[in-house]
């Protein structure tokens, strides 16, 4: 008996309200993955050929800052999305992703999805809308971080 | 006509004596919380001194010969007459305050102002969102909630600081986390790779925090920008505006609404606040000219 990932996809907040027909299409590009603490999911500069929906766990998005060393700029945890570089050329990661706590996730093959988007623009539009919301929220968070709200001037 | 030195006919809640007259308190301990933040523990020199406060209220702390500053009370309301005040070194008075040693005396007027809706929240979920030193005015509310834990449903504390080193009351947070009846999520704006916790602004934790928004009281304290964005996220999640409270900070001087230094639109923060239900200040929060 073949078990599909569709029920698991439907449970994730990213797919909330998405039509079943789209879930069926997307499920074909997904796999269930588990990472142990310390594992590097991707490295800065490597090909960005996947994205991940974290079901449970904690992943740090990091980069090396001169003088400061390896610095965590954000973390991704339960119900959140890791990675959007697979959506835009040149499809390369801009940061490292390091697992902080054992993490269960759904991994999606970016090339597989982009091919489906080319065949079904409505599906692509739906996914891009959902990613734009995440990008917008993260931009807002980054701006707040840049404000250094808790500094002495606050 | 009343003058500022005359005792008002009706004293503000909690005040047992002339609100303009500081009572001498002796410093029991000074603890360094972070690089620039410290806590004073104070006991009244007069053992007959009556003092009670409700979570969210503040005192005017007087360093003799230097000046007076308003600082929220951060101790357990059930542990009076011991008072704790956590503050950051930001100006002349707090700098002098940091130099004070155990056994030295300072003046205290208070308590002043409004309080967190701890009693009103009974029977509901409570979400507390604190940013930086904003945890200090919320700590008395946490003590009271934990003391009467059975009266509440879920209690969630979301706490954001600049770095892991800027976290207040670390030992206490660990103790509370260990009790398993208080969900605590801490996040920092930036961290070295050795930090194993969350990184990101505190507002990002609101969408996934475990509380029922339609049945929640929210209490928010931190820098004003943080509070504005936190309130937006809470409203987006479905927490009613009238059950969302925040603590405003202004230049309080007299503490009883006489001098006008802390006027915030049509309200006086010292008397009508510092704790406000969001609708009360929704039209003025974030306006640069106020």
Interface residues (C-beta under 8 A of the other chain):
Chain A: X13 X58 X60 X62 X68 X69 X70 X71 X72 X73 X74 X75 X77 X78 X79 X80 X98 X100 X101 X137 X140 X141 X144 X145 X147 X148 X149 X150 X151 X152 X154
Chain B: X36 X88 X90 X131 X132 X133 X160 X161 X162 X166 X187 X189 X190 X191 X192 X193 X195 X196 X197 X198 X199 X200 X201 X203 X204 X208 X222 X223 X224 X225 X226 X229
